[in-house]
């Protein structure tokens, strides 16, 4: 950095799940003027997510600049290959150094608020407020600890997470209450953001707003113009409320722009885009029918009865015949009786006769029960393993939807084709993408059909295309960016702050967003990685806390 230059600051503002598929039409209608200004005056484009495009691997790639094979995050749970009990991930699960560590090493102060996988909060030079994986409002969710009291005193309240299981959003009353509550939590996070911006010292401030991801998970069917429910009375009722929640975000961006001077850059990104889940693909049922997975007999009967009951609860005819309140009671009862996925897998699968299994919705992949040291597992590594993987790949490409007669799987990938690095062996052995994630693999055991409709469930799920916007003195103006990936964010921020890029990052500096003048006066520099702290994986949560977080993730459709 030239000595006469003023030190620069950067704000990285995440809008979880934001997609131009929704934002562009609303901007064209004049509903989001400040977002429109940011794009007109800056650089913008789609931001490719990880494969699969889910929250944990995507944000971990954002803050490390690395692919999941290096940071080891593939899911909300640890890989069954790392720990068969599959504990929930925590801040300690992310391998290697995060952006804030690298910035601290170079003497920069950081602020980190609500970034996924930051519980428990880390000691940083700066401050941190943790994320949705925080068990409760009583948990120590800030660093330093006294920051919690300061923030609460300044803004009156702070909502870590909206507890989705307590709403039955299929009822009008709960849907509206949920939208009201989630707006309130957004407003409190915005107030905390502005308070900390003004009262703390920082060079880099990263904050993630999660409201729109939650809304889209639950109400995508009312936002998607292709959806059969787009013109339904419920959609008309809720869509105005939902759009106004985006306008709330837009107003915040307007207020933020007024606060920024020439020395502060603003990057606005999302971890993934969004689309509808048209059908569920019951992968474990499919594997069982191929003879590759065996469910214990009693477990099978229980599960089948449960899914039949569930099917009745979600059947359109039931919806028309049973009063809404009673439906709600039935739905809550059915949901309450769901066991956690971990218990499902442990108790219901006959491991001695199982060669492959589908682990969970977030990782959209199949694990092979390969032989480990100590004699567990059923598939020998080498020839048997490769033959089985090829067999599963070929069969996946042949799966057709009986209703449309179309093949559903676009692409099957082996893990080493997607990931590189020391932790690649923790990933699912086989990943697949079915109709651009609109046919979503899930782990139900005992479900009867391979492919079932999802019309009656909250049905938004992630897509590959997140958003990217850069606004600031050294960025170009009105330029469209192509080919950016979420792994490019960390190296680009290091570069914009005049710092060297760590050589083992997989992302690249997005040179095309900077002015020629900035590029020519700031050559990109690299440095070797330092010996990152070797952290032990372990259980961060008590049994009760784990249950709470599992409920939260289940309500979003991440675990079953």
PyMOL commands that set and color helices and strands:
alter all, ss='L'
color gray80, all
select helices_A, chain A and resi 20-28+33-41+55-64+68-71+91-93+99-105+147-155+164-166+172-199+211-223+233-259+283-289+297-314+316-321+324-336+341-348+351-353+383-398+415-418+424-426+488-496+511-513+516-521+543-555
alter helices_A, ss='H'
color red, helices_A
select strands_A, chain A and resi 9-15+43-48+110-113+126-129+142-143+204-209+264-269+273-276+279-282+356-358+365-368+409-414+430-434+439-442+451-453+460-463+465-471+479-480+484-485+501-502+526-527
alter strands_A, ss='S'
color yellow, strands_A
deselect
rebuild
show_as cartoon
